[in-house]
Amino acid sequence: GQQVMQIPQYQHVQEGEDFTTYCNSSTTLSNIQWYKQRPGGHPVFLIQLVKSGEVKKQKRLTFQFGEAKKNSSLHITATQTTDVGTYFCAGRSGGSYIPTFGRGTSLIVHP
Amino acid sequence: DAGVIQSPRHEVTEMGQEVTLRCKPISGHDYLFWYRQTMMRGLELLIYFNNNVPIDDSGMPEDRFSAKMPNASFSTLKIQPSEPRDSAVYFCASSPTSGALGQYFGPGTRLTVT
Protein backbone atom coordinates (compact mmCIF):
# COMPACT_ATOMS: atom_id res chain seq x y z
CA GLY A 1 0.00 0.00 0.00
CA GLN A 2 0.88 3.64 -0.21
CA GLN A 3 3.43 4.86 2.31
CA VAL A 4 4.24 8.43 3.22
CA MET A 5 7.50 9.01 5.03
CA GLN A 6 8.40 12.19 6.84
CA ILE A 7 11.79 13.35 8.05
CA PRO A 8 13.08 14.35 10.45
CA GLN A 9 10.97 12.96 13.29
CA TYR A 10 12.05 15.80 15.59
CA GLN A 11 13.78 19.10 15.04
CA HIS A 12 15.10 21.46 17.68
CA VAL A 13 15.87 25.00 16.55
CA GLN A 14 16.70 28.31 18.16
CA GLU A 15 14.12 30.96 17.66
CA GLY A 16 14.91 32.80 14.45
CA GLU A 17 16.44 29.80 12.70
CA ASP A 18 14.84 28.21 9.66
CA PHE A 19 13.14 24.81 9.65
CA THR A 20 12.34 22.31 6.92
CA THR A 21 10.43 19.05 6.97
CA TYR A 22 10.34 16.61 4.07
CA CYS A 23 7.67 14.23 2.92
CA ASN A 24 8.28 11.32 0.53
CA SER A 25 5.76 8.95 -1.00
CA SER A 26 6.27 5.47 -2.40
CA THR A 27 3.74 6.27 -5.14
CA THR A 28 2.88 9.27 -7.30
CA LEU A 29 0.46 11.54 -5.53
CA SER A 30 -2.56 13.31 -6.93
CA ASN A 31 -2.22 15.93 -4.23
CA ILE A 32 -0.65 16.51 -0.86
CA GLN A 33 -1.98 18.29 2.19
CA TRP A 34 -0.16 19.73 5.18
CA TYR A 35 -1.49 19.94 8.73
CA LYS A 36 -0.22 21.43 11.98
CA GLN A 37 -0.97 20.01 15.40
CA ARG A 38 -0.12 22.10 18.44
CA PRO A 39 0.83 20.24 21.63
CA GLY A 40 -2.34 18.89 23.20
CA GLY A 41 -4.37 20.00 20.19
CA HIS A 42 -5.77 18.50 17.05
CA PRO A 43 -4.48 18.57 13.46
CA VAL A 44 -5.41 21.72 11.60
CA PHE A 45 -5.38 21.89 7.81
CA LEU A 46 -2.83 24.32 6.39
CA ILE A 47 -2.77 23.87 2.64
CA GLN A 48 -3.19 21.55 -0.35
CA LEU A 49 -0.82 21.27 -3.30
CA VAL A 50 -1.97 19.72 -6.54
CA LYS A 51 0.29 20.64 -9.43
CA SER A 52 3.74 19.29 -10.23
CA GLY A 53 6.39 21.72 -9.01
CA GLU A 54 3.82 23.87 -7.24
CA VAL A 55 5.03 26.35 -4.63
CA LYS A 56 2.72 28.13 -2.21
CA LYS A 57 3.48 30.56 0.57
CA GLN A 58 1.68 31.46 3.75
CA LYS A 59 3.59 34.27 5.46
CA ARG A 60 6.80 32.58 6.70
CA LEU A 61 5.75 29.12 5.50
CA THR A 62 6.69 27.84 2.03
CA PHE A 63 5.22 24.63 0.69
CA GLN A 64 6.61 22.80 -2.34
CA PHE A 65 5.37 19.84 -4.36
CA GLY A 66 8.03 17.94 -6.27
CA GLU A 67 8.15 17.74 -10.04
CA ALA A 68 7.49 14.00 -9.93
CA LYS A 69 4.69 14.51 -7.39
CA LYS A 70 6.27 12.02 -5.02
CA ASN A 71 7.74 14.41 -2.51
CA SER A 72 6.95 17.65 -0.77
CA SER A 73 8.50 20.01 1.72
CA LEU A 74 7.48 22.64 4.23
CA HIS A 75 9.96 25.38 5.04
CA ILE A 76 9.53 27.88 7.84
CA THR A 77 11.66 31.00 7.76
CA ALA A 78 12.80 32.60 11.02
CA THR A 79 10.92 30.32 13.39
CA GLN A 80 8.95 31.71 16.30
CA THR A 81 7.78 30.00 19.47
CA THR A 82 4.28 30.01 18.02
CA ASP A 83 5.51 27.59 15.33
CA VAL A 84 5.94 24.83 17.90
CA GLY A 85 3.97 21.70 17.05
CA THR A 86 3.91 18.66 14.83
CA TYR A 87 3.63 19.12 11.09
CA PHE A 88 2.00 16.34 9.10
CA CYS A 89 1.85 15.74 5.40
CA ALA A 90 -0.99 13.69 3.96
CA GLY A 91 -0.86 12.40 0.41
CA ARG A 92 -3.58 11.12 -1.86
CA SER A 93 -2.80 8.84 -4.78
CA GLY A 94 -4.69 7.30 -7.64
CA GLY A 95 -8.42 7.41 -7.34
CA SER A 96 -8.41 7.28 -3.57
CA TYR A 97 -10.21 10.11 -1.83
CA ILE A 98 -8.53 9.29 1.44
CA PRO A 99 -5.09 10.75 2.21
CA THR A 100 -2.38 8.76 3.95
CA PHE A 101 -0.77 10.69 6.79
CA GLY A 102 2.95 10.72 7.47
CA ARG A 103 4.23 10.28 11.03
CA GLY A 104 4.86 13.98 11.35
CA THR A 105 7.82 16.16 12.28
CA SER A 106 7.78 17.70 15.73
CA LEU A 107 9.27 21.19 15.82
CA ILE A 108 10.67 22.47 19.09
CA VAL A 109 11.66 26.13 19.14
CA HIS A 110 13.97 27.32 21.90
CA PRO A 111 13.63 31.02 22.81
CA ASP B 1 -20.39 26.57 12.69
CA ALA B 2 -19.01 25.15 15.93
CA GLY B 3 -16.69 22.77 14.13
CA VAL B 4 -16.49 19.05 14.74
CA ILE B 5 -17.73 18.21 18.21
CA GLN B 6 -16.53 15.20 20.17
CA SER B 7 -17.55 13.84 23.52
CA PRO B 8 -16.36 13.05 26.04
CA ARG B 9 -13.07 14.95 25.94
CA HIS B 10 -11.54 12.61 28.48
CA GLU B 11 -12.48 9.08 29.41
CA VAL B 12 -10.91 6.89 32.04
CA THR B 13 -12.23 3.37 32.31
CA GLU B 14 -11.25 -0.02 33.57
CA MET B 15 -10.20 -2.88 31.37
CA GLY B 16 -13.18 -4.87 30.17
CA GLN B 17 -15.62 -1.97 30.22
CA GLU B 18 -17.48 -0.70 27.18
CA VAL B 19 -16.47 2.71 25.86
CA THR B 20 -18.50 4.85 23.49
CA LEU B 21 -17.04 7.89 21.79
CA ARG B 22 -19.29 10.38 20.06
CA CYS B 23 -18.87 12.77 17.18
CA LYS B 24 -20.94 15.45 15.52
CA PRO B 25 -19.46 16.44 12.14
CA ILE B 26 -19.71 19.81 10.50
CA SER B 27 -23.07 20.27 8.86
CA GLY B 28 -22.96 19.61 5.13
CA HIS B 29 -19.82 17.51 5.20
CA ASP B 30 -20.21 14.22 3.35
CA TYR B 31 -17.24 12.39 4.83
CA LEU B 32 -16.56 11.39 8.40
CA PHE B 33 -13.35 9.81 9.65
CA TRP B 34 -12.28 8.18 12.89
CA TYR B 35 -8.56 8.26 13.75
CA ARG B 36 -6.49 6.99 16.63
CA GLN B 37 -3.27 8.73 17.66
CA THR B 38 -0.51 7.26 19.79
CA MET B 39 3.16 8.03 20.18
CA MET B 40 4.08 4.58 18.93
CA ARG B 41 1.88 4.38 15.84
CA GLY B 42 1.16 8.01 15.00
CA LEU B 43 -2.15 8.95 13.40
CA GLU B 44 -4.06 5.87 12.20
CA LEU B 45 -7.24 5.93 10.15
CA LEU B 46 -9.69 3.48 11.69
CA ILE B 47 -12.76 3.87 9.50
CA TYR B 48 -14.47 6.40 7.30
CA PHE B 49 -18.02 7.02 6.16
CA ASN B 50 -19.41 8.68 3.06
CA ASN B 51 -23.00 9.89 3.27
CA ASN B 52 -23.43 7.86 6.48
CA VAL B 53 -22.28 4.61 4.83
CA PRO B 54 -19.10 2.90 6.09
CA ILE B 55 -16.70 2.72 3.17
CA ASP B 56 -13.48 1.32 4.57
CA ASP B 57 -13.03 -0.18 8.02
CA SER B 58 -9.76 -1.93 7.29
CA GLY B 59 -8.05 0.19 9.91
CA MET B 60 -10.25 -1.04 12.74
CA PRO B 61 -7.84 -3.03 14.89
CA GLU B 62 -10.15 -5.90 15.78
CA ASP B 63 -13.70 -6.96 16.39
CA ARG B 64 -13.78 -5.16 19.71
CA PHE B 65 -14.07 -1.93 17.74
CA SER B 66 -17.25 -0.90 15.95
CA ALA B 67 -18.48 2.36 14.46
CA LYS B 68 -21.86 3.60 13.36
CA MET B 69 -23.27 6.65 11.69
CA PRO B 70 -27.06 6.54 12.06
CA ASN B 71 -27.52 9.97 10.47
CA ALA B 72 -25.57 12.80 8.92
CA SER B 73 -25.02 14.59 12.21
CA PHE B 74 -23.89 11.83 14.52
CA SER B 75 -21.39 8.99 14.72
CA THR B 76 -20.15 6.69 17.43
CA LEU B 77 -17.05 4.60 17.94
CA LYS B 78 -17.49 1.80 20.43
CA ILE B 79 -14.89 -0.39 22.08
CA GLN B 80 -16.14 -3.48 23.86
CA PRO B 81 -14.40 -4.78 25.86
CA SER B 82 -11.72 -2.15 26.28
CA GLU B 83 -8.08 -3.04 26.93
CA PRO B 84 -5.13 -0.97 28.20
CA ARG B 85 -3.58 -0.97 24.74
CA ASP B 86 -6.59 0.96 23.48
CA SER B 87 -5.39 3.99 25.44
CA ALA B 88 -4.92 6.77 22.90
CA VAL B 89 -6.41 9.99 21.61
CA TYR B 90 -9.29 9.34 19.24
CA PHE B 91 -10.08 12.00 16.68
CA CYS B 92 -13.14 12.41 14.56
CA ALA B 93 -12.79 14.46 11.38
CA SER B 94 -15.14 15.50 8.62
CA SER B 95 -14.73 16.93 5.16
CA PRO B 96 -16.85 18.03 2.22
CA THR B 97 -16.86 16.03 -0.99
CA SER B 98 -14.19 18.05 -2.72
CA GLY B 99 -11.62 17.58 0.02
CA ALA B 100 -9.73 20.60 -1.25
CA LEU B 101 -9.89 22.27 2.14
CA GLY B 102 -8.68 19.20 3.95
CA GLN B 103 -10.22 17.43 6.88
CA TYR B 104 -11.60 19.26 9.88
CA PHE B 105 -10.60 17.50 13.06
CA GLY B 106 -12.46 17.56 16.33
CA PRO B 107 -10.68 18.23 19.62
CA GLY B 108 -10.31 14.50 20.28
CA THR B 109 -11.17 12.14 23.12
CA ARG B 110 -8.29 11.10 25.34
CA LEU B 111 -9.03 7.53 26.41
CA THR B 112 -7.21 5.87 29.27
CA VAL B 113 -7.93 2.23 30.01
CA THR B 114 -6.52 0.99 33.29
Interface residues (C-beta under 8 A of the other chain):
Chain A: Q33 Y35 G41 H42 P43 V44 F45 L46 Q48 F88 A90 R92 Y97 I98 P99 F101 G102 R103 G104
Chain B: Y31 F33 G42 L43 L45 Y48 D56 F91 A93 G99 A100 L101 G102 Q103 Y104 F105 G106 P107 G108
